[in-house]
Amino acid sequence: MTDHELRAISKRLKPGAGGRGRHSTLYRWLYEHADGFQRLLNDSSPSWDSVADAMTTHGLTDGAGKPPTAERARKTWFEVRRAKGWMVAAPLPPAPTATPAPVRPIPPPLAPPSLPNLLAGLGDEDDDFEFRTLRSTTPRTP
């Protein structure tokens, strides 16, 4: 194409109406000023409401041509950071090495009490114990 043909075509072209594949003025501004904007966020930690208000004051708009909301400003900043490659995940800290718990020896099983110890004290004169038959039962005879 010649320059003359390109100029003729360019006269017929209309500005884009937004939509997919085009970036808003908000995105383009954030992309061009990303380093300074990041410093501003780090230094003053502003609310996204105040960021959106300041961007509206400067005439920046979202993809629909409306003043940006706080959420739209935040999401657009997220997209700019991702486009710049700043969203690389930080390396995870090394996992702490687990030291095994000390091994405790298993205690020996408890010995059952001996029969003489169990029977000690039975048959003492001081015991107030006697065998009785339950009510409404008859004793069995061997």
Backbone torsions as a table, in degrees:
resi	resn	phi	psi	omega
1	MET	NA	145.7	178.0
2	THR	-89.5	166.6	178.4
3	ASP	-61.7	-36.3	-179.8
4	HIS	-63.3	-42.2	179.9
5	GLU	-66.9	-40.2	178.7
6	LEU	-63.4	-41.1	178.7
7	ARG	-64.7	-38.4	179.4
8	ALA	-65.3	-40.9	179.1
9	ILE	-69.2	-40.8	-177.4
10	SER	-65.0	-28.1	178.0
11	LYS	-68.3	-28.6	-178.6
12	ARG	-86.2	-16.0	-177.4
13	LEU	-73.7	141.2	177.4
14	LYS	-108.1	153.0	177.5
15	PRO	-62.1	148.2	179.7
16	GLY	-62.7	150.9	-177.1
17	ALA	-97.5	16.0	-178.7
18	GLY	86.2	-162.5	179.5
19	GLY	96.9	-167.0	-175.8
20	ARG	-62.3	141.0	176.5
21	GLY	88.8	-8.3	178.8
22	ARG	-117.5	148.3	-179.7
23	HIS	-106.0	145.5	179.9
24	SER	-72.9	168.1	176.5
25	THR	-64.6	-32.1	177.2
26	LEU	-61.6	-48.3	179.7
27	TYR	-61.8	-48.0	-177.4
28	ARG	-62.4	-40.6	179.0
29	TRP	-65.4	-46.3	179.3
30	LEU	-61.8	-38.5	179.9
31	TYR	-64.9	-44.1	-178.3
32	GLU	-70.4	-30.5	-176.9
33	HIS	-111.8	27.4	-172.3
34	ALA	-61.0	-43.5	-178.2
35	ASP	-62.3	-48.6	179.6
36	GLY	-66.4	-37.8	179.7
37	PHE	-66.4	-38.8	177.7
38	GLN	-62.7	-42.3	176.9
39	ARG	-61.7	-41.7	178.8
40	LEU	-60.5	-43.9	179.1
41	LEU	-64.5	-40.3	-179.6
42	ASN	-67.9	-38.0	-176.0
43	ASP	-76.2	-42.7	-171.4
44	SER	-113.1	-12.5	-179.0
45	SER	45.2	59.5	-177.2
46	PRO	-74.3	160.8	173.9
47	SER	-75.7	154.0	-179.6
48	TRP	-70.6	-23.1	174.9
49	ASP	-64.1	-43.9	-179.7
50	SER	-70.1	-33.5	176.7
51	VAL	-63.7	-46.1	-179.7
52	ALA	-62.9	-40.3	178.1
53	ASP	-62.7	-44.0	-179.9
54	ALA	-64.4	-38.0	-179.5
55	MET	-71.0	-34.1	175.9
56	THR	-65.2	-39.9	178.5
57	THR	-59.9	-34.5	179.9
58	HIS	-86.0	4.8	174.9
59	GLY	84.0	11.2	178.7
60	LEU	-78.5	144.0	-178.4
61	THR	-130.0	162.1	176.3
62	ASP	-82.9	-172.2	-177.0
63	GLY	-63.7	-24.1	179.5
64	ALA	-91.1	2.8	180.0
65	GLY	82.0	12.7	-179.9
66	LYS	-99.1	161.1	173.7
67	PRO	-61.1	138.7	-176.7
68	PRO	-71.3	141.1	172.6
69	THR	-85.3	170.6	178.7
70	ALA	-60.6	-43.1	-179.3
71	GLU	-65.4	-41.3	-179.6
72	ARG	-66.1	-38.9	178.4
73	ALA	-63.3	-44.0	-179.8
74	ARG	-64.3	-45.5	-179.1
75	LYS	-66.9	-36.8	177.9
76	THR	-66.2	-40.0	177.2
77	TRP	-62.9	-38.9	176.1
78	PHE	-59.6	-45.1	180.0
79	GLU	-64.8	-39.4	178.6
80	VAL	-63.9	-45.3	179.5
81	ARG	-61.7	-39.1	178.0
82	ARG	-66.6	-40.9	179.8
83	ALA	-65.5	-32.1	179.7
84	LYS	-81.8	-7.0	-179.3
85	GLY	82.0	18.9	-179.5
86	TRP	-87.3	0.4	-175.9
87	MET	-95.8	18.9	178.1
88	VAL	-65.4	130.1	-177.8
89	ALA	-64.7	138.3	177.3
90	ALA	-67.4	142.7	-179.8
91	PRO	-62.8	140.2	180.0
92	LEU	-72.2	144.0	176.7
93	PRO	-66.0	149.6	-178.6
94	PRO	-61.4	142.1	180.0
95	ALA	-68.1	137.2	179.1
96	PRO	-64.6	137.8	179.2
97	THR	-77.2	128.7	-178.1
98	ALA	-81.3	125.8	175.0
99	THR	-92.0	132.9	-177.8
100	PRO	-64.8	146.4	178.4
101	ALA	-66.9	144.9	179.7
102	PRO	-62.2	141.8	-179.3
103	VAL	-81.4	124.5	178.4
104	ARG	-99.7	136.7	178.5
105	PRO	-68.7	145.3	178.7
106	ILE	-76.6	126.5	-179.6
107	PRO	-68.0	150.8	179.2
108	PRO	-65.0	151.3	-179.4
109	PRO	-63.7	149.4	178.8
110	LEU	-71.5	134.6	178.7
111	ALA	-79.3	138.8	177.5
112	PRO	-65.5	148.4	179.6
113	PRO	-62.6	146.7	-178.2
114	SER	-74.4	153.4	-177.0
115	LEU	-61.4	-40.1	178.4
116	PRO	-60.4	-34.4	178.7
117	ASN	-67.5	-34.8	179.8
118	LEU	-69.7	-37.8	-176.1
119	LEU	-85.5	-8.8	-179.6
120	ALA	-64.5	132.2	178.4
121	GLY	94.1	-15.1	176.9
122	LEU	-74.2	142.3	179.2
123	GLY	86.3	5.9	175.3
124	ASP	-68.6	152.5	-177.0
125	GLU	-70.2	-23.0	-173.7
126	ASP	-80.0	-10.7	-176.0
127	ASP	-71.8	133.8	176.3
128	ASP	-101.0	48.9	-176.8
129	PHE	-118.4	138.0	173.9
130	GLU	-150.0	152.1	178.8
131	PHE	-79.8	137.1	177.2
132	ARG	-136.7	157.2	177.7
133	THR	-89.1	139.9	177.7
134	LEU	-66.0	153.7	179.1
135	ARG	-61.7	148.4	177.9
136	SER	55.9	27.1	172.7
137	THR	-127.5	153.0	177.2
138	THR	-110.9	138.7	-179.6
139	PRO	-69.6	146.2	177.9
140	ARG	-84.6	149.6	175.1
141	THR	-107.0	137.1	-178.1
142	PRO	-74.9	NA	NA
